[in-house]
C-alpha cells in the first residue's frame, strides 16, 4: 500500500502504482491540513472576498467577479471548457500516474479541496478506472490544464473512460465500479486542472525506463567491442580518476566487468591497432554523462511530484491566499528536453557502432555480417533502420522548452511546452530501444565469427540472445528478430542474465 500525504512520494512509488497496480490510500496525517485549507476557502466564500478562481473568472477573465450563487457553476464550467485535448489517448500506465500525482499534490494541503475529492481520485486508481485523456493540447503554462480537465470530467460523471481499449461513457463505468460522481465545490475544479502532473507522470516513467535502457546500452557496447576486437584499455580506472565524473567512473567500471576475462580481447593485446574508434573508446565519457543526466532528472522529479503546483495556493495558517506560478512546467520541460537529448546520444553511438560492425572495410568481419555475402544482404538494411530512427530522434530532440506561444489574450504570455518535451522524450526512448536491439543482434552475429569466447558479461548477453534468436545463416525476415530482442531489452531479460554473473550494473 502506497500512502500519500503530498510530501513523501518517490519515483519508485509512482512506477509501482502506474505499472504494477499497487493500491493507494490517503495518509490520515494529511487530513488535518486538507481540512484546514478547505475551511479557509469556505471562510472566503462567507465573507464574499475577491479571490482568483474562487470568486473571479480565470486567466484574462480574472477581473470578472462571480456571484456566490454561481461559485459552483464556475468550477463545472472550468472543467467542461478546458477539456480540449486531442490525439491518441495517454496509455493506462501514464493515466494511473497522472491520477496518483494529482491526488498527492492535493493531499499536501494547500489547494482548498475536500478530502472526499482526493478519496475519489484514489478510488479511480484502486478500481482501475482510466479516464480518456487525449495526449495533445497542453502548453504547460498553468500546468497541464486541458489534459487534467479530461481527468476532472470523470470525477463529475462526464467525459469518457477507456475500457479494454475502447471509449466508454463515464457514467456507465462509474456505476459498474460503484463510484458516485462528485459535485465540485468552489476552488475544486481549478485545483484539479492546475498542475504539472501529466508531464511529470510521463517523466517518471521515462526516467525509470531510461535507467534500464542505459544498462542495456552498456551491454550492447561491450558486445560490439568484443565483435570488433577492441581493447578495454580505455576503461582503465586511472583514466577515469583524473576526470572524476560519477557516471563516467561507474560506466567504465561496468565495462571492465562486462568484458572481464575475455579471450577475444586478450588475443589481440599486442596487435597493430593503436586506438579504437570513439564509439568504443569514449563509451564511459558519453554513456557516463547520460547516466549523470538521468540522476539529475530523478532529483528534479522527486521535488516536483511532492510539490503544490496549482493556483492560487491556500496558506490557512497565515489566513492568506497567494496567486503565483507554481503551475509553470519549466522545471519538467527542461529536464525532459535534457533527457531526450541524452537518450538520443545513446542512439547516435549505437547506430555508428552498428555501421562499423556491418562495414567490411573497417570491421574485419564478413560484409554486412553475412556468411554468404552477395547472395545474402545480412544486416545491411538493419543499419538503415537504425539510421532512420536516429535521424528521427534528431528532430524530436529539438528542445520544446525554447518555444513559447502566448495564450489567454496575453495573460499567459510565456509557456513551457513541457508536455511536448515529455512526449518527445518518450518517443526518443522507444526509438533507442529498437536501435539497441539492432546493435545487440549485430554484435551477437559478429561474436559468432570469432573462435574465442567473449568476456563474462558479454558471454551471458550473447547466450540469452541466442536462446531466442539464432545466427543468421541465410537471409530471413529481420523485423521479428528486432522485435524479439527489443522485448528482451524492455523486460530486463538481458540485463538480468548479465547481472547474474557480473553483479548489478
Beta strands, then each sheet from edge to edge (+ up, - down):
strand 1: 2-4
strand 2: 24-26
strand 3: 86-89
strand 4: 134-136
strand 5: 160-163
strand 6: 166-169
strand 7: 313-315
strand 8: 320-322
sheet 1: 1+ 2+
sheet 2: 3+ 4-
sheet 3: 5+ 6-
sheet 4: 7+ 8-
end
